[in-house]
Structure formats: C-alpha cells, structure tokens
C-alpha cells in the first residue's frame, strides 16, 4: 500500500523547518531545497514535500567538529 505524501505550503514548510520567510525563499531560490511551483507564473504558489525536507535536513546534518567554533547560535 502506497503511503500518502504530505504536501506543504510555504507557511507550513517554514513552521516545519522552524525558519523565517526570507530564509525559506533564499533556500528555494538557490535550489538548495526541493520545491514545486503550481503554475507557469514566476509568482505561482510553491509547495514542498515533507519527506524531501526531512531528507534535506538529514543530508545537511553537522558533525560535532563542524558545530564548534561556528559562532552562529540560535
């Protein structure tokens, strides 16, 4: 049985990733996170797959050595 893929709006993706609008747009514009445009217009709504966002997060996981000395703490 196929599992149902959860599709997120931009607002839902921001909440899921716990980032702001500007950061989500930057990651989307730079094609660092997978996204889908609904329609042909550059202003068309964007959607994100929850599973792909989770894979992106896991792929970008930092090691302990990478975290030290970063200076960027939230």
Predicted model as a PDB file, atoms N, CA, C, CB and O in Angstrom, pLDDT in the B-factor column:
MODEL        1                                                                  
ATOM      1  N   UNK A   1       0.846  -1.189   0.000  1.00 52.00           N  
ATOM      2  CA  UNK A   1       0.000   0.000   0.000  1.00 52.00           C  
ATOM      3  C   UNK A   1       0.882   1.239   0.000  1.00 52.00           C  
ATOM      4  CB  UNK A   1      -0.957   0.005   1.222  1.00 52.00           C  
ATOM      5  O   UNK A   1       1.780   1.365   0.832  1.00 52.00           O  
ATOM      6  N   UNK A   2       0.633   2.137  -0.914  1.00 55.00           N  
ATOM      7  CA  UNK A   2       1.427   3.363  -1.012  1.00 55.00           C  
ATOM      8  C   UNK A   2       1.049   4.324   0.114  1.00 55.00           C  
ATOM      9  CB  UNK A   2       1.223   4.040  -2.392  1.00 55.00           C  
ATOM     10  O   UNK A   2      -0.117   4.447   0.488  1.00 55.00           O  
ATOM     11  N   UNK A   3       2.071   5.000   0.641  1.00 65.00           N  
ATOM     12  CA  UNK A   3       1.792   5.987   1.680  1.00 65.00           C  
ATOM     13  C   UNK A   3       1.476   7.321   1.025  1.00 65.00           C  
ATOM     14  CB  UNK A   3       2.989   6.125   2.659  1.00 65.00           C  
ATOM     15  O   UNK A   3       1.988   7.637  -0.049  1.00 65.00           O  
ATOM     16  N   UNK A   4       0.643   8.083   1.671  1.00 78.00           N  
ATOM     17  CA  UNK A   4       0.243   9.387   1.149  1.00 78.00           C  
ATOM     18  C   UNK A   4       1.330  10.410   1.481  1.00 78.00           C  
ATOM     19  CB  UNK A   4      -1.136   9.829   1.737  1.00 78.00           C  
ATOM     20  O   UNK A   4       1.699  10.573   2.644  1.00 78.00           O  
ATOM     21  N   UNK A   5       1.833  11.087   0.471  1.00 86.00           N  
ATOM     22  CA  UNK A   5       2.863  12.102   0.638  1.00 86.00           C  
ATOM     23  C   UNK A   5       2.217  13.395   1.127  1.00 86.00           C  
ATOM     24  CB  UNK A   5       3.635  12.336  -0.690  1.00 86.00           C  
ATOM     25  O   UNK A   5       1.227  13.858   0.560  1.00 86.00           O  
ATOM     26  N   UNK A   6       2.784  13.971   2.181  1.00 94.00           N  
ATOM     27  CA  UNK A   6       2.242  15.223   2.690  1.00 94.00           C  
ATOM     28  C   UNK A   6       2.879  16.393   1.963  1.00 94.00           C  
ATOM     29  CB  UNK A   6       2.469  15.343   4.207  1.00 94.00           C  
ATOM     30  O   UNK A   6       4.100  16.549   1.960  1.00 94.00           O  
ATOM     31  N   UNK A   7       2.036  17.215   1.345  1.00 96.00           N  
ATOM     32  CA  UNK A   7       2.473  18.394   0.613  1.00 96.00           C  
ATOM     33  C   UNK A   7       2.247  19.609   1.502  1.00 96.00           C  
ATOM     34  CB  UNK A   7       1.716  18.536  -0.747  1.00 96.00           C  
ATOM     35  O   UNK A   7       1.170  19.782   2.072  1.00 96.00           O  
ATOM     36  N   UNK A   8       3.274  20.448   1.613  1.00 97.00           N  
ATOM     37  CA  UNK A   8       3.223  21.615   2.496  1.00 97.00           C  
ATOM     38  C   UNK A   8       3.209  22.920   1.704  1.00 97.00           C  
ATOM     39  CB  UNK A   8       4.411  21.602   3.456  1.00 97.00           C  
ATOM     40  O   UNK A   8       3.848  23.032   0.658  1.00 97.00           O  
ATOM     41  N   UNK A   9       2.481  23.890   2.213  1.00 96.00           N  
ATOM     42  CA  UNK A   9       2.557  25.243   1.672  1.00 96.00           C  
ATOM     43  C   UNK A   9       3.853  25.874   2.179  1.00 96.00           C  
ATOM     44  CB  UNK A   9       1.300  26.101   2.085  1.00 96.00           C  
ATOM     45  O   UNK A   9       4.552  25.289   3.006  1.00 96.00           O  
ATOM     46  N   UNK A  10       4.167  27.061   1.683  1.00 96.00           N  
ATOM     47  CA  UNK A  10       5.363  27.763   2.159  1.00 96.00           C  
ATOM     48  C   UNK A  10       5.285  28.022   3.661  1.00 96.00           C  
ATOM     49  CB  UNK A  10       5.541  29.091   1.404  1.00 96.00           C  
ATOM     50  O   UNK A  10       6.274  27.844   4.373  1.00 96.00           O  
ATOM     51  N   UNK A  11       4.128  28.436   4.141  1.00 96.00           N  
ATOM     52  CA  UNK A  11       3.972  28.715   5.574  1.00 96.00           C  
ATOM     53  C   UNK A  11       4.169  27.441   6.398  1.00 96.00           C  
ATOM     54  CB  UNK A  11       2.579  29.322   5.859  1.00 96.00           C  
ATOM     55  O   UNK A  11       4.808  27.476   7.449  1.00 96.00           O  
ATOM     56  N   UNK A  12       3.629  26.329   5.929  1.00 97.00           N  
ATOM     57  CA  UNK A  12       3.780  25.059   6.640  1.00 97.00           C  
ATOM     58  C   UNK A  12       5.237  24.591   6.608  1.00 97.00           C  
ATOM     59  CB  UNK A  12       2.862  23.984   6.025  1.00 97.00           C  
ATOM     60  O   UNK A  12       5.745  24.069   7.600  1.00 97.00           O  
ATOM     61  N   UNK A  13       5.902  24.779   5.472  1.00 97.00           N  
ATOM     62  CA  UNK A  13       7.313  24.401   5.364  1.00 97.00           C  
ATOM     63  C   UNK A  13       8.166  25.237   6.316  1.00 97.00           C  
ATOM     64  CB  UNK A  13       7.812  24.570   3.912  1.00 97.00           C  
ATOM     65  O   UNK A  13       9.094  24.714   6.932  1.00 97.00           O  
ATOM     66  N   UNK A  14       7.863  26.525   6.444  1.00 97.00           N  
ATOM     67  CA  UNK A  14       8.608  27.393   7.376  1.00 97.00           C  
ATOM     68  C   UNK A  14       8.428  26.917   8.803  1.00 97.00           C  
ATOM     69  CB  UNK A  14       8.148  28.862   7.250  1.00 97.00           C  
ATOM     70  O   UNK A  14       9.390  26.858   9.569  1.00 97.00           O  
ATOM     71  N   UNK A  15       7.207  26.578   9.161  1.00 97.00           N  
ATOM     72  CA  UNK A  15       6.955  26.079  10.524  1.00 97.00           C  
ATOM     73  C   UNK A  15       7.661  24.745  10.745  1.00 97.00           C  
ATOM     74  CB  UNK A  15       5.436  25.923  10.778  1.00 97.00           C  
ATOM     75  O   UNK A  15       8.244  24.524  11.806  1.00 97.00           O  
ATOM     76  N   UNK A  16       7.615  23.867   9.768  1.00 96.00           N  
ATOM     77  CA  UNK A  16       8.243  22.553   9.880  1.00 96.00           C  
ATOM     78  C   UNK A  16       9.754  22.696  10.066  1.00 96.00           C  
ATOM     79  CB  UNK A  16       7.934  21.698   8.633  1.00 96.00           C  
ATOM     80  O   UNK A  16      10.342  22.020  10.911  1.00 96.00           O  
ATOM     81  N   UNK A  17      10.382  23.569   9.282  1.00 96.00           N  
ATOM     82  CA  UNK A  17      11.825  23.771   9.368  1.00 96.00           C  
ATOM     83  C   UNK A  17      12.229  24.763  10.465  1.00 96.00           C  
ATOM     84  CB  UNK A  17      12.345  24.252   8.037  1.00 96.00           C  
ATOM     85  O   UNK A  17      13.402  24.878  10.818  1.00 96.00           O  
ATOM     86  N   UNK A  18      11.231  25.472  10.991  1.00 97.00           N  
ATOM     87  CA  UNK A  18      11.465  26.489  12.029  1.00 97.00           C  
ATOM     88  C   UNK A  18      12.420  27.578  11.532  1.00 97.00           C  
ATOM     89  CB  UNK A  18      12.034  25.833  13.304  1.00 97.00           C  
ATOM     90  O   UNK A  18      13.390  27.941  12.198  1.00 97.00           O  
ATOM     91  N   UNK A  19      12.104  28.087  10.326  1.00 96.00           N  
ATOM     92  CA  UNK A  19      12.876  29.176   9.735  1.00 96.00           C  
ATOM     93  C   UNK A  19      11.921  30.265   9.263  1.00 96.00           C  
ATOM     94  CB  UNK A  19      13.755  28.665   8.558  1.00 96.00           C  
ATOM     95  O   UNK A  19      10.715  30.044   9.160  1.00 96.00           O  
ATOM     96  N   UNK A  20      12.459  31.417   8.983  1.00 96.00           N  
ATOM     97  CA  UNK A  20      11.654  32.545   8.532  1.00 96.00           C  
ATOM     98  C   UNK A  20      11.401  32.529   7.032  1.00 96.00           C  
ATOM     99  CB  UNK A  20      12.324  33.829   8.913  1.00 96.00           C  
ATOM    100  O   UNK A  20      11.964  31.724   6.291  1.00 96.00           O  
ATOM    101  N   UNK A  21      10.545  33.435   6.615  1.00 96.00           N  
ATOM    102  CA  UNK A  21      10.155  33.559   5.215  1.00 96.00           C  
ATOM    103  C   UNK A  21      11.359  33.839   4.312  1.00 96.00           C  
ATOM    104  CB  UNK A  21       9.119  34.665   5.058  1.00 96.00           C  
ATOM    105  O   UNK A  21      11.502  33.232   3.251  1.00 96.00           O  
ATOM    106  N   UNK A  22      12.224  34.767   4.744  1.00 97.00           N  
ATOM    107  CA  UNK A  22      13.386  35.137   3.938  1.00 97.00           C  
ATOM    108  C   UNK A  22      14.322  33.954   3.733  1.00 97.00           C  
ATOM    109  CB  UNK A  22      14.139  36.289   4.594  1.00 97.00           C  
ATOM    110  O   UNK A  22      14.812  33.738   2.625  1.00 97.00           O  
ATOM    111  N   UNK A  23      14.575  33.190   4.784  1.00 97.00           N  
ATOM    112  CA  UNK A  23      15.476  32.036   4.687  1.00 97.00           C  
ATOM    113  C   UNK A  23      14.885  30.960   3.784  1.00 97.00           C  
ATOM    114  CB  UNK A  23      15.760  31.455   6.083  1.00 97.00           C  
ATOM    115  O   UNK A  23      15.602  30.372   2.974  1.00 97.00           O  
ATOM    116  N   UNK A  24      13.592  30.697   3.912  1.00 97.00           N  
ATOM    117  CA  UNK A  24      12.955  29.701   3.048  1.00 97.00           C  
ATOM    118  C   UNK A  24      13.055  30.134   1.593  1.00 97.00           C  
ATOM    119  CB  UNK A  24      11.476  29.491   3.447  1.00 97.00           C  
ATOM    120  O   UNK A  24      13.360  29.316   0.724  1.00 97.00           O  
ATOM    121  N   UNK A  25      12.805  31.403   1.318  1.00 95.00           N  
ATOM    122  CA  UNK A  25      12.876  31.896  -0.058  1.00 95.00           C  
ATOM    123  C   UNK A  25      14.308  31.795  -0.588  1.00 95.00           C  
ATOM    124  CB  UNK A  25      12.375  33.355  -0.138  1.00 95.00           C  
ATOM    125  O   UNK A  25      14.513  31.430  -1.745  1.00 95.00           O  
ATOM    126  N   UNK A  26      15.290  32.115   0.242  1.00 96.00           N  
ATOM    127  CA  UNK A  26      16.692  32.023  -0.167  1.00 96.00           C  
ATOM    128  C   UNK A  26      17.054  30.579  -0.531  1.00 96.00           C  
ATOM    129  CB  UNK A  26      17.617  32.541   0.959  1.00 96.00           C  
ATOM    130  O   UNK A  26      17.643  30.333  -1.583  1.00 96.00           O  
ATOM    131  N   UNK A  27      16.704  29.639   0.329  1.00 96.00           N  
ATOM    132  CA  UNK A  27      16.997  28.227   0.070  1.00 96.00           C  
ATOM    133  C   UNK A  27      16.276  27.726  -1.178  1.00 96.00           C  
ATOM    134  CB  UNK A  27      16.603  27.374   1.277  1.00 96.00           C  
ATOM    135  O   UNK A  27      16.829  26.930  -1.937  1.00 96.00           O  
ATOM    136  N   UNK A  28      15.050  28.185  -1.391  1.00 95.00           N  
ATOM    137  CA  UNK A  28      14.268  27.796  -2.556  1.00 95.00           C  
ATOM    138  C   UNK A  28      14.871  28.398  -3.820  1.00 95.00           C  
ATOM    139  CB  UNK A  28      12.803  28.235  -2.396  1.00 95.00           C  
ATOM    140  O   UNK A  28      15.067  27.698  -4.814  1.00 95.00           O  
ATOM    141  N   UNK A  29      15.160  29.685  -3.780  1.00 94.00           N  
ATOM    142  CA  UNK A  29      15.710  30.392  -4.944  1.00 94.00           C  
ATOM    143  C   UNK A  29      17.051  29.795  -5.378  1.00 94.00           C  
ATOM    144  CB  UNK A  29      15.881  31.887  -4.628  1.00 94.00           C  
ATOM    145  O   UNK A  29      17.330  29.687  -6.572  1.00 94.00           O  
ATOM    146  N   UNK A  30      17.872  29.412  -4.410  1.00 96.00           N  
ATOM    147  CA  UNK A  30      19.179  28.821  -4.697  1.00 96.00           C  
ATOM    148  C   UNK A  30      19.077  27.324  -5.022  1.00 96.00           C  
ATOM    149  CB  UNK A  30      20.114  29.030  -3.509  1.00 96.00           C  
ATOM    150  O   UNK A  30      20.086  26.659  -5.259  1.00 96.00           O  
ATOM    151  N   UNK A  31      17.857  26.815  -5.029  1.00 94.00           N  
ATOM    152  CA  UNK A  31      17.567  25.402  -5.308  1.00 94.00           C  
ATOM    153  C   UNK A  31      18.325  24.470  -4.366  1.00 94.00           C  
ATOM    154  CB  UNK A  31      17.920  25.067  -6.757  1.00 94.00           C  
ATOM    155  O   UNK A  31      18.770  23.391  -4.758  1.00 94.00           O  
ATOM    156  N   UNK A  32      18.461  24.911  -3.120  1.00 95.00           N  
ATOM    157  CA  UNK A  32      19.108  24.080  -2.108  1.00 95.00           C  
ATOM    158  C   UNK A  32      18.114  23.134  -1.457  1.00 95.00           C  
ATOM    159  CB  UNK A  32      19.769  24.951  -1.048  1.00 95.00           C  
ATOM    160  O   UNK A  32      18.500  22.093  -0.926  1.00 95.00           O  
ATOM    161  N   UNK A  33      16.835  23.493  -1.497  1.00 95.00           N  
ATOM    162  CA  UNK A  33      15.789  22.589  -1.018  1.00 95.00           C  
ATOM    163  C   UNK A  33      14.831  22.315  -2.173  1.00 95.00           C  
ATOM    164  CB  UNK A  33      15.027  23.196   0.216  1.00 95.00           C  
ATOM    165  O   UNK A  33      14.603  23.194  -3.005  1.00 95.00           O  
ATOM    166  N   UNK A  34      14.274  21.119  -2.237  1.00 95.00           N  
ATOM    167  CA  UNK A  34      13.351  20.784  -3.324  1.00 95.00           C  
ATOM    168  C   UNK A  34      12.009  21.504  -3.152  1.00 95.00           C  
ATOM    169  CB  UNK A  34      13.131  19.262  -3.386  1.00 95.00           C  
ATOM    170  O   UNK A  34      11.449  21.551  -2.056  1.00 95.00           O  
ATOM    171  N   UNK A  35      11.517  22.052  -4.241  1.00 96.00           N  
ATOM    172  CA  UNK A  35      10.235  22.753  -4.207  1.00 96.00           C  
ATOM    173  C   UNK A  35       9.520  22.552  -5.532  1.00 96.00           C  
ATOM    174  CB  UNK A  35      10.431  24.264  -3.914  1.00 96.00           C  
ATOM    175  O   UNK A  35      10.116  22.121  -6.520  1.00 96.00           O  
ATOM    176  N   UNK A  36       8.232  22.870  -5.536  1.00 95.00           N  
ATOM    177  CA  UNK A  36       7.381  22.675  -6.703  1.00 95.00           C  
ATOM    178  C   UNK A  36       6.535  23.927  -6.901  1.00 95.00           C  
ATOM    179  CB  UNK A  36       6.480  21.410  -6.541  1.00 95.00           C  
ATOM    180  O   UNK A  36       5.935  24.436  -5.954  1.00 95.00           O  
ATOM    181  N   UNK A  37       6.490  24.417  -8.129  1.00 94.00           N  
ATOM    182  CA  UNK A  37       5.698  25.606  -8.449  1.00 94.00           C  
ATOM    183  C   UNK A  37       4.357  25.156  -9.027  1.00 94.00           C  
ATOM    184  CB  UNK A  37       6.457  26.542  -9.454  1.00 94.00           C  
ATOM    185  O   UNK A  37       4.301  24.291  -9.901  1.00 94.00           O  
ATOM    186  N   UNK A  38       3.295  25.752  -8.530  1.00 92.00           N  
ATOM    187  CA  UNK A  38       1.950  25.452  -9.024  1.00 92.00           C  
ATOM    188  C   UNK A  38       1.601  26.466 -10.106  1.00 92.00           C  
ATOM    189  CB  UNK A  38       0.894  25.481  -7.865  1.00 92.00           C  
ATOM    190  O   UNK A  38       1.117  27.556  -9.804  1.00 92.00           O  
ATOM    191  N   UNK A  39       1.841  26.117 -11.339  1.00 89.00           N  
ATOM    192  CA  UNK A  39       1.558  27.009 -12.457  1.00 89.00           C  
ATOM    193  C   UNK A  39       2.826  27.490 -13.132  1.00 89.00           C  
ATOM    194  CB  UNK A  39       0.750  28.192 -11.988  1.00 89.00           C  
ATOM    195  O   UNK A  39       3.934  27.168 -12.702  1.00 89.00           O  
ATOM    196  N   UNK A  40       2.656  28.264 -14.192  1.00 90.00           N  
ATOM    197  CA  UNK A  40       3.771  28.714 -15.008  1.00 90.00           C  
ATOM    198  C   UNK A  40       4.311  30.077 -14.600  1.00 90.00           C  
ATOM    199  CB  UNK A  40       3.357  28.754 -16.436  1.00 90.00           C  
ATOM    200  O   UNK A  40       5.440  30.421 -14.950  1.00 90.00           O  
ATOM    201  N   UNK A  41       3.548  30.836 -13.888  1.00 87.00           N  
ATOM    202  CA  UNK A  41       3.953  32.189 -13.500  1.00 87.00           C  
ATOM    203  C   UNK A  41       5.066  32.154 -12.461  1.00 87.00           C  
ATOM    204  CB  UNK A  41       2.753  32.969 -12.955  1.00 87.00           C  
ATOM    205  O   UNK A  41       5.060  31.298 -11.576  1.00 87.00           O  
ATOM    206  N   UNK A  42       6.027  33.079 -12.560  1.00 81.00           N  
ATOM    207  CA  UNK A  42       7.079  33.161 -11.531  1.00 81.00           C  
ATOM    208  C   UNK A  42       6.507  33.458 -10.146  1.00 81.00           C  
ATOM    209  CB  UNK A  42       8.097  34.239 -11.906  1.00 81.00           C  
ATOM    210  O   UNK A  42       7.163  33.215  -9.133  1.00 81.00           O  
ATOM    211  N   UNK A  43       5.290  33.981 -10.106  1.00 83.00           N  
ATOM    212  CA  UNK A  43       4.645  34.307  -8.832  1.00 83.00           C  
ATOM    213  C   UNK A  43       3.689  33.219  -8.361  1.00 83.00           C  
ATOM    214  CB  UNK A  43       3.897  35.614  -8.953  1.00 83.00           C  
ATOM    215  O   UNK A  43       2.963  33.405  -7.385  1.00 83.00           O  
ATOM    216  N   UNK A  44       3.690  32.088  -9.050  1.00 89.00           N  
ATOM    217  CA  UNK A  44       2.797  30.985  -8.667  1.00 89.00           C  
ATOM    218  C   UNK A  44       3.199  30.437  -7.299  1.00 89.00           C  
ATOM    219  CB  UNK A  44       2.830  29.854  -9.733  1.00 89.00           C  
ATOM    220  O   UNK A  44       4.358  30.529  -6.896  1.00 89.00           O  
ATOM    221  N   UNK A  45       2.244  29.878  -6.608  1.00 93.00           N  
ATOM    222  CA  UNK A  45       2.481  29.329  -5.277  1.00 93.00           C  
ATOM    223  C   UNK A  45       3.483  28.181  -5.329  1.00 93.00           C  
ATOM    224  CB  UNK A  45       1.168  28.853  -4.655  1.00 93.00           C  
ATOM    225  O   UNK A  45       3.572  27.449  -6.315  1.00 93.00           O  
ATOM    226  N   UNK A  46       4.231  28.048  -4.241  1.00 95.00           N  
ATOM    227  CA  UNK A  46       5.210  26.970  -4.111  1.00 95.00           C  
ATOM    228  C   UNK A  46       4.699  25.919  -3.138  1.00 95.00           C  
ATOM    229  CB  UNK A  46       6.573  27.520  -3.642  1.00 95.00           C  
ATOM    230  O   UNK A  46       3.948  26.229  -2.213  1.00 95.00           O  
ATOM    231  N   UNK A  47       5.105  24.689  -3.351  1.00 97.00           N  
ATOM    232  CA  UNK A  47       4.791  23.599  -2.443  1.00 97.00           C  
ATOM    233  C   UNK A  47       6.058  22.800  -2.169  1.00 97.00           C  
ATOM    234  CB  UNK A  47       3.679  22.691  -3.027  1.00 97.00           C  
ATOM    235  O   UNK A  47       7.005  22.815  -2.955  1.00 97.00           O  
ATOM    236  N   UNK A  48       6.054  22.108  -1.048  1.00 97.00           N  
ATOM    237  CA  UNK A  48       7.195  21.319  -0.593  1.00 97.00           C  
ATOM    238  C   UNK A  48       6.690  19.976  -0.097  1.00 97.00           C  
ATOM    239  CB  UNK A  48       7.989  22.060   0.524  1.00 97.00           C  
ATOM    240  O   UNK A  48       5.603  19.892   0.475  1.00 97.00           O  
ATOM    241  N   UNK A  49       7.479  18.914  -0.316  1.00 97.00           N  
ATOM    242  CA  UNK A  49       7.139  17.602   0.224  1.00 97.00           C  
ATOM    243  C   UNK A  49       7.841  17.445   1.570  1.00 97.00           C  
ATOM    244  CB  UNK A  49       7.546  16.455  -0.764  1.00 97.00           C  
ATOM    245  O   UNK A  49       9.052  17.633   1.683  1.00 97.00           O  
ATOM    246  N   UNK A  50       7.057  17.096   2.581  1.00 97.00           N  
ATOM    247  CA  UNK A  50       7.613  16.941   3.929  1.00 97.00           C  
ATOM    248  C   UNK A  50       8.776  15.946   3.940  1.00 97.00           C  
ATOM    249  CB  UNK A  50       6.520  16.481   4.904  1.00 97.00           C  
ATOM    250  O   UNK A  50       9.801  16.204   4.572  1.00 97.00           O  
ATOM    251  N   UNK A  51       8.629  14.823   3.255  1.00 96.00           N  
ATOM    252  CA  UNK A  51       9.679  13.797   3.259  1.00 96.00           C  
ATOM    253  C   UNK A  51      10.974  14.327   2.632  1.00 96.00           C  
ATOM    254  CB  UNK A  51       9.201  12.542   2.501  1.00 96.00           C  
ATOM    255  O   UNK A  51      12.064  13.986   3.091  1.00 96.00           O  
ATOM    256  N   UNK A  52      10.866  15.151   1.595  1.00 97.00           N  
ATOM    257  CA  UNK A  52      12.060  15.707   0.959  1.00 97.00           C  
ATOM    258  C   UNK A  52      12.739  16.733   1.856  1.00 97.00           C  
ATOM    259  CB  UNK A  52      11.699  16.344  -0.382  1.00 97.00           C  
ATOM    260  O   UNK A  52      13.967  16.829   1.871  1.00 97.00           O  
ATOM    261  N   UNK A  53      11.951  17.498   2.602  1.00 97.00           N  
ATOM    262  CA  UNK A  53      12.544  18.453   3.540  1.00 97.00           C  
ATOM    263  C   UNK A  53      13.297  17.708   4.646  1.00 97.00           C  
ATOM    264  CB  UNK A  53      11.452  19.369   4.152  1.00 97.00           C  
ATOM    265  O   UNK A  53      14.382  18.124   5.053  1.00 97.00           O  
ATOM    266  N   UNK A  54      12.724  16.619   5.123  1.00 96.00           N  
ATOM    267  CA  UNK A  54      13.381  15.823   6.152  1.00 96.00           C  
ATOM    268  C   UNK A  54      14.683  15.225   5.614  1.00 96.00           C  
ATOM    269  CB  UNK A  54      12.443  14.707   6.653  1.00 96.00           C  
ATOM    270  O   UNK A  54      15.702  15.249   6.304  1.00 96.00           O  
ATOM    271  N   UNK A  55      14.659  14.693   4.399  1.00 95.00           N  
ATOM    272  CA  UNK A  55      15.889  14.160   3.794  1.00 95.00           C  
ATOM    273  C   UNK A  55      16.940  15.255   3.639  1.00 95.00           C  
ATOM    274  CB  UNK A  55      15.587  13.523   2.424  1.00 95.00           C  
ATOM    275  O   UNK A  55      18.125  15.015   3.870  1.00 95.00           O  
ATOM    276  N   UNK A  56      16.511  16.461   3.247  1.00 95.00           N  
ATOM    277  CA  UNK A  56      17.432  17.585   3.097  1.00 95.00           C  
ATOM    278  C   UNK A  56      18.073  17.916   4.448  1.00 95.00           C  
ATOM    279  CB  UNK A  56      16.694  18.826   2.524  1.00 95.00           C  
ATOM    280  O   UNK A  56      19.281  18.140   4.529  1.00 95.00           O  
ATOM    281  N   UNK A  57      17.265  17.944   5.499  1.00 94.00           N  
ATOM    282  CA  UNK A  57      17.805  18.215   6.835  1.00 94.00           C  
ATOM    283  C   UNK A  57      18.828  17.157   7.234  1.00 94.00           C  
ATOM    284  CB  UNK A  57      16.673  18.269   7.871  1.00 94.00           C  
ATOM    285  O   UNK A  57      19.907  17.488   7.727  1.00 94.00           O  
ATOM    286  N   UNK A  58      18.498  15.905   7.025  1.00 94.00           N  
ATOM    287  CA  UNK A  58      19.404  14.820   7.397  1.00 94.00           C  
ATOM    288  C   UNK A  58      20.699  14.873   6.585  1.00 94.00           C  
ATOM    289  CB  UNK A  58      18.716  13.465   7.202  1.00 94.00           C  
ATOM    290  O   UNK A  58      21.774  14.591   7.115  1.00 94.00           O  
ATOM    291  N   UNK A  59      20.604  15.225   5.324  1.00 93.00           N  
ATOM    292  CA  UNK A  59      21.776  15.319   4.457  1.00 93.00           C  
ATOM    293  C   UNK A  59      22.704  16.460   4.904  1.00 93.00           C  
ATOM    294  CB  UNK A  59      21.339  15.529   2.996  1.00 93.00           C  
ATOM    295  O   UNK A  59      23.916  16.398   4.693  1.00 93.00           O  
ATOM    296  N   UNK A  60      22.139  17.479   5.509  1.00 89.00           N  
ATOM    297  CA  UNK A  60      22.911  18.648   5.913  1.00 89.00           C  
ATOM    298  C   UNK A  60      23.253  18.649   7.397  1.00 89.00           C  
ATOM    299  CB  UNK A  60      22.154  19.897   5.572  1.00 89.00           C  
ATOM    300  O   UNK A  60      23.604  19.686   7.960  1.00 89.00           O  
ATOM    301  N   UNK A  61      23.149  17.494   8.018  1.00 90.00           N  
ATOM    302  CA  UNK A  61      23.467  17.359   9.438  1.00 90.00           C  
ATOM    303  C   UNK A  61      24.945  17.663   9.669  1.00 90.00           C  
ATOM    304  CB  UNK A  61      23.117  15.938   9.948  1.00 90.00           C  
ATOM    305  O   UNK A  61      25.806  17.193   8.924  1.00 90.00           O  
ATOM    306  N   UNK A  62      25.231  18.444  10.697  1.00 87.00           N  
ATOM    307  CA  UNK A  62      26.600  18.795  11.047  1.00 87.00           C  
ATOM    308  C   UNK A  62      27.167  17.786  12.032  1.00 87.00           C  
ATOM    309  CB  UNK A  62      26.665  20.209  11.634  1.00 87.00           C  
ATOM    310  O   UNK A  62      26.439  17.220  12.847  1.00 87.00           O  
ATOM    311  N   UNK A  63      28.463  17.570  11.948  1.00 80.00           N  
ATOM    312  CA  UNK A  63      29.148  16.744  12.929  1.00 80.00           C  
ATOM    313  C   UNK A  63      29.566  17.640  14.087  1.00 80.00           C  
ATOM    314  CB  UNK A  63      30.379  16.013  12.302  1.00 80.00           C  
ATOM    315  O   UNK A  63      29.516  18.864  13.971  1.00 80.00           O  
ATOM    316  N   UNK A  64      29.974  17.049  15.189  1.00 75.00           N  
ATOM    317  CA  UNK A  64      30.386  17.825  16.356  1.00 75.00           C  
ATOM    318  C   UNK A  64      31.521  18.781  16.005  1.00 75.00           C  
ATOM    319  CB  UNK A  64      30.817  16.892  17.493  1.00 75.00           C  
ATOM    320  O   UNK A  64      31.535  19.918  16.477  1.00 75.00           O  
ATOM    321  N   UNK A  65      32.467  18.340  15.189  1.00 76.00           N  
ATOM    322  CA  UNK A  65      33.589  19.188  14.801  1.00 76.00           C  
ATOM    323  C   UNK A  65      33.165  20.387  13.973  1.00 76.00           C  
ATOM    324  CB  UNK A  65      34.595  18.383  14.034  1.00 76.00           C  
ATOM    325  O   UNK A  65      33.781  21.449  14.060  1.00 76.00           O  
ATOM    326  N   UNK A  66      32.124  20.231  13.173  1.00 72.00           N  
ATOM    327  CA  UNK A  66      31.631  21.324  12.343  1.00 72.00           C  
ATOM    328  C   UNK A  66      30.870  22.360  13.162  1.00 72.00           C  
ATOM    329  CB  UNK A  66      30.739  20.782  11.243  1.00 72.00           C  
ATOM    330  O   UNK A  66      30.856  23.539  12.809  1.00 72.00           O  
ATOM    331  N   UNK A  67      30.242  21.933  14.248  1.00 66.00           N  
ATOM    332  CA  UNK A  67      29.448  22.833  15.076  1.00 66.00           C  
ATOM    333  C   UNK A  67      30.342  23.751  15.902  1.00 66.00           C  
ATOM    334  CB  UNK A  67      28.522  22.035  15.993  1.00 66.00           C  
ATOM    335  O   UNK A  67      30.029  24.928  16.080  1.00 66.00           O  
ATOM    336  N   UNK A  68      31.461  23.214  16.409  1.00 64.00           N  
ATOM    337  CA  UNK A  68      32.360  24.007  17.250  1.00 64.00           C  
ATOM    338  C   UNK A  68      32.955  25.173  16.481  1.00 64.00           C  
ATOM    339  CB  UNK A  68      33.477  23.132  17.808  1.00 64.00           C  
ATOM    340  O   UNK A  68      33.375  25.032  15.332  1.00 64.00           O  
ATOM    341  N   UNK A  69      32.984  26.324  17.133  1.00 59.00           N  
ATOM    342  CA  UNK A  69      33.629  27.487  16.557  1.00 59.00           C  
ATOM    343  C   UNK A  69      32.839  28.166  15.448  1.00 59.00           C  
ATOM    344  CB  UNK A  69      34.947  27.099  16.039  1.00 59.00           C  
ATOM    345  O   UNK A  69      33.349  29.088  14.811  1.00 59.00           O  
ATOM    346  N   UNK A  70      31.620  27.737  15.204  1.00 53.00           N  
ATOM    347  CA  UNK A  70      30.801  28.329  14.161  1.00 53.00           C  
ATOM    348  C   UNK A  70      30.443  29.769  14.516  1.00 53.00           C  
ATOM    349  CB  UNK A  70      29.533  27.500  13.941  1.00 53.00           C  
ATOM    350  O   UNK A  70      30.454  30.646  13.652  1.00 53.00           O  
ATOM    351  N   UNK A  71      30.126  30.011  15.785  1.00 56.00           N  
ATOM    352  CA  UNK A  71      29.753  31.341  16.222  1.00 56.00           C  
ATOM    353  C   UNK A  71      28.317  31.718  15.903  1.00 56.00           C  
ATOM    354  CB  UNK A  71      30.661  32.329  15.612  1.00 56.00           C  
ATOM    355  O   UNK A  71      27.868  32.791  16.305  1.00 56.00           O  
ATOM    356  N   UNK A  72      27.588  30.877  15.199  1.00 58.00           N  
ATOM    357  CA  UNK A  72      26.206  31.166  14.834  1.00 58.00           C  
ATOM    358  C   UNK A  72      25.301  30.298  15.684  1.00 58.00           C  
ATOM    359  CB  UNK A  72      25.952  30.921  13.315  1.00 58.00           C  
ATOM    360  O   UNK A  72      25.038  29.145  15.340  1.00 58.00           O  
ATOM    361  N   UNK A  73      24.831  30.834  16.774  1.00 54.00           N  
ATOM    362  CA  UNK A  73      23.986  30.075  17.718  1.00 54.00           C  
ATOM    363  C   UNK A  73      22.596  30.673  17.728  1.00 54.00           C  
ATOM    364  CB  UNK A  73      24.590  30.081  19.157  1.00 54.00           C  
ATOM    365  O   UNK A  73      22.436  31.887  17.846  1.00 54.00           O  
ATOM    366  N   UNK A  74      21.588  29.822  17.604  1.00 54.00           N  
ATOM    367  CA  UNK A  74      20.192  30.292  17.661  1.00 54.00           C  
ATOM    368  C   UNK A  74      19.646  30.198  19.047  1.00 54.00           C  
ATOM    369  CB  UNK A  74      19.312  29.500  16.719  1.00 54.00           C  
ATOM    370  O   UNK A  74      18.489  30.550  19.279  1.00 54.00           O  
TER     371      UNK A  74                                                      
ENDMDL                                                                          
END                                                                             
